[in-house]
Amino acid sequence: EDIPISTLMANDLEWTNDDFVQIVQNRGKHVIEVRGNSSALSAAQATADCLATWLVTGTKRGETISMAVYNDKGYYGVKK
Protein backbone atom coordinates (compact mmCIF):
# COMPACT_ATOMS: atom_id res chain seq x y z
CA GLU A 1 0.00 0.00 0.00
CA ASP A 2 1.33 3.42 -0.96
CA ILE A 3 1.19 5.80 2.00
CA PRO A 4 2.17 9.45 1.46
CA ILE A 5 5.18 10.57 3.50
CA SER A 6 3.07 13.39 4.92
CA THR A 7 0.75 10.80 6.45
CA LEU A 8 3.63 8.79 7.90
CA MET A 9 5.21 11.85 9.48
CA ALA A 10 1.96 13.50 10.63
CA ASN A 11 2.21 12.01 14.13
CA ASP A 12 5.30 14.05 14.92
CA LEU A 13 5.00 17.35 13.08
CA GLU A 14 7.27 19.16 15.54
CA TRP A 15 10.15 16.78 14.77
CA THR A 16 9.31 16.83 11.06
CA ASN A 17 9.27 20.62 10.83
CA ASP A 18 12.22 21.29 13.13
CA ASP A 19 14.78 18.49 13.54
CA PHE A 20 14.19 16.69 10.24
CA VAL A 21 14.39 19.88 8.18
CA GLN A 22 17.66 20.84 9.91
CA ILE A 23 19.12 17.37 9.29
CA VAL A 24 18.29 17.51 5.58
CA GLN A 25 19.54 21.08 5.21
CA ASN A 26 22.89 20.20 6.81
CA ARG A 27 23.52 16.78 5.25
CA GLY A 28 26.07 18.09 2.73
CA LYS A 29 28.03 19.83 5.48
CA HIS A 30 27.94 16.67 7.58
CA VAL A 31 29.28 14.53 4.71
CA ILE A 32 32.16 16.98 4.22
CA GLU A 33 32.95 16.91 7.96
CA VAL A 34 32.89 13.10 8.15
CA ARG A 35 34.46 12.18 4.80
CA GLY A 36 36.45 15.26 3.95
CA ASN A 37 34.74 15.30 0.53
CA SER A 38 31.59 16.89 -0.81
CA SER A 39 28.36 14.91 -0.99
CA ALA A 40 28.52 15.22 -4.80
CA LEU A 41 31.88 13.46 -4.80
CA SER A 42 30.48 10.83 -2.45
CA ALA A 43 27.54 10.18 -4.80
CA ALA A 44 29.86 10.03 -7.80
CA GLN A 45 32.14 7.53 -6.04
CA ALA A 46 29.16 5.35 -5.07
CA THR A 47 28.00 5.34 -8.71
CA ALA A 48 31.49 4.44 -9.94
CA ASP A 49 31.78 1.63 -7.37
CA CYS A 50 28.39 0.22 -8.36
CA LEU A 51 29.20 0.33 -12.08
CA ALA A 52 32.58 -1.30 -11.48
CA THR A 53 30.85 -4.18 -9.72
CA TRP A 54 28.23 -4.53 -12.47
CA LEU A 55 30.63 -4.27 -15.38
CA VAL A 56 34.05 -5.45 -14.18
CA THR A 57 34.26 -7.55 -11.03
CA GLY A 58 30.76 -8.97 -10.71
CA THR A 59 29.16 -9.80 -7.38
CA LYS A 60 30.20 -12.32 -4.78
CA ARG A 61 27.92 -15.30 -4.22
CA GLY A 62 24.82 -14.07 -2.38
CA GLU A 63 25.73 -10.39 -2.81
CA THR A 64 23.17 -7.97 -4.22
CA ILE A 65 24.03 -4.67 -5.86
CA SER A 66 21.39 -2.09 -6.71
CA MET A 67 21.20 1.54 -7.68
CA ALA A 68 18.23 3.87 -8.10
CA VAL A 69 17.79 6.89 -10.30
CA TYR A 70 15.48 9.68 -9.17
CA ASN A 71 12.58 10.10 -11.59
CA ASP A 72 10.20 13.01 -11.10
CA LYS A 73 9.07 13.30 -14.73
CA GLY A 74 7.37 9.95 -15.25
CA TYR A 75 10.08 8.59 -17.57
CA TYR A 76 9.98 4.92 -18.63
CA GLY A 77 6.30 4.66 -17.69
CA VAL A 78 7.03 5.12 -13.95
CA LYS A 79 4.37 7.17 -12.18
CA LYS A 80 5.37 10.61 -10.95
C-alpha positions as CSV (number, residue, x, y, z in Angstrom):
1,E,0.0,0.0,0.0
2,D,1.3,3.4,-1.0
3,I,1.2,5.8,2.0
4,P,2.2,9.4,1.5
5,I,5.2,10.6,3.5
6,S,3.1,13.4,4.9
7,T,0.7,10.8,6.5
8,L,3.6,8.8,7.9
9,M,5.2,11.8,9.5
10,A,2.0,13.5,10.6
11,N,2.2,12.0,14.1
12,D,5.3,14.1,14.9
13,L,5.0,17.4,13.1
14,E,7.3,19.2,15.5
15,W,10.2,16.8,14.8
16,T,9.3,16.8,11.1
17,N,9.3,20.6,10.8
18,D,12.2,21.3,13.1
19,D,14.8,18.5,13.5
20,F,14.2,16.7,10.2
21,V,14.4,19.9,8.2
22,Q,17.7,20.8,9.9
23,I,19.1,17.4,9.3
24,V,18.3,17.5,5.6
25,Q,19.5,21.1,5.2
26,N,22.9,20.2,6.8
27,R,23.5,16.8,5.3
28,G,26.1,18.1,2.7
29,K,28.0,19.8,5.5
30,H,27.9,16.7,7.6
31,V,29.3,14.5,4.7
32,I,32.2,17.0,4.2
33,E,32.9,16.9,8.0
34,V,32.9,13.1,8.1
35,R,34.5,12.2,4.8
36,G,36.4,15.3,3.9
37,N,34.7,15.3,0.5
38,S,31.6,16.9,-0.8
39,S,28.4,14.9,-1.0
40,A,28.5,15.2,-4.8
41,L,31.9,13.5,-4.8
42,S,30.5,10.8,-2.4
43,A,27.5,10.2,-4.8
44,A,29.9,10.0,-7.8
45,Q,32.1,7.5,-6.0
46,A,29.2,5.4,-5.1
47,T,28.0,5.3,-8.7
48,A,31.5,4.4,-9.9
49,D,31.8,1.6,-7.4
50,C,28.4,0.2,-8.4
51,L,29.2,0.3,-12.1
52,A,32.6,-1.3,-11.5
53,T,30.9,-4.2,-9.7
54,W,28.2,-4.5,-12.5
55,L,30.6,-4.3,-15.4
56,V,34.1,-5.5,-14.2
57,T,34.3,-7.6,-11.0
58,G,30.8,-9.0,-10.7
59,T,29.2,-9.8,-7.4
60,K,30.2,-12.3,-4.8
61,R,27.9,-15.3,-4.2
62,G,24.8,-14.1,-2.4
63,E,25.7,-10.4,-2.8
64,T,23.2,-8.0,-4.2
65,I,24.0,-4.7,-5.9
66,S,21.4,-2.1,-6.7
67,M,21.2,1.5,-7.7
68,A,18.2,3.9,-8.1
69,V,17.8,6.9,-10.3
70,Y,15.5,9.7,-9.2
71,N,12.6,10.1,-11.6
72,D,10.2,13.0,-11.1
73,K,9.1,13.3,-14.7
74,G,7.4,9.9,-15.3
75,Y,10.1,8.6,-17.6
76,Y,10.0,4.9,-18.6
77,G,6.3,4.7,-17.7
78,V,7.0,5.1,-13.9
79,K,4.4,7.2,-12.2
80,K,5.4,10.6,-11.0
